Amino acid sequence: MNDSTRTPGMLSPLSNPGFSMLWVANTLSLTAFWMTEVACAWQMRVMTDADPLAVAAVYTALQLPIMFLVIPAGVIADLSDRRRGMMWTHAWLAASMGVLLWLTWTGRITPLSLLICMPLISIGLSMRMPAIAALIPEMVQTNQIPAAVSLNNVAQNGSRLVGPALAGAIIAGLGVAAVLALNTAIMALIVLLFLFMRYHPEQVDRGAKPEGFLAAIKEGVLFAALTPWKRNVLIRLSTFFACAAAIPALMAVRFDNSETYGIMYGCFGAGSLLGVLVIARLGYRRLNNRLNGALLVSAACIMLYGLVDRPLLAGPLLACIGAGWLFCLNSIMVAAQMQLDPAIRGRGLSFIYTLGTASLAGGGLIWGVVARGTSPAVALIAAGASLLLALAVTYRLNIAATEGAPAATSS
């Protein structure tokens, strides 16, 4: 892709038909994911009489398999046709959600069968994460990558706003099965979108391919370990997610009905969406300072969220936490995508996803155990305090190769 000296606007990547279709497909896929997460967590709450550990286990069961699968998925994304891979991935997701729909519709769903179905969905998520992220830079000009990353964040957080609120309303009116039926149909539609998406992989230079699958993984491991900014990215992302995992993991046991639960999750997404708009005005420099500020605000708001139980107070705090989550993730992803070499971008991003999802899965389970032993409020206060301590230890670890804007490629 060609460079340009002019900084493009945040909406400029949408002028590319291939990227715009990718963005629509990604938005629909993420919306279906958030709806599924909300529906499954609420189903577990109903079946277990609001046991916080059982509800947190749903979140962990969705995240934990990604830790083992996303690195091989990144290798596959580097060695194969990413568009075709996305077609098969969403076909798998449609089938997995169809199985969950059948169990729920026929009344055969149990806490154990629900937890068994979560890894099936997680396999599809593992395959799509590095491939989607690696497709984004291939669809736009190099100077549009930060704008494309921000648009991807709009999709992620806009879907987090719409998906949970929509799921909560559907559950209240029609039940969990209706949510799963809608999500199965969405995944089938996405298969068709990728089928007709304009994509020309022959135009993308990914460098020389490794000798084989295991060699590709080894190359990715060495790549992640040899440069300080890459290690710093992994450390700072994992510490943040391990603490912040308390928010989604315990959301379903903080509120009394599915509608309030969906709305509160929507507030979390609304804050993230607002954060995207603010980031677009700030530009893409001083990523480390931005990350430190976002971590500080997030830690304070998580502790305050643990102290309140009224939705009118919890909603604004969740919006602030969502904005902080977005600022942290955006800073890390912009630094990574601007500095990773195209030849191993899928693997580089997969290591970020591996540490992130492992931290989310482990953190969610830990805070679920703490909540069962004490209360969800105490667990949230402890999570915020832990994040504050992590910031004090890691704030000097720089995620960018330079203090200015990230470089176009890694060394």
Beta strands, then each sheet from edge to edge (+ up, - down):
end
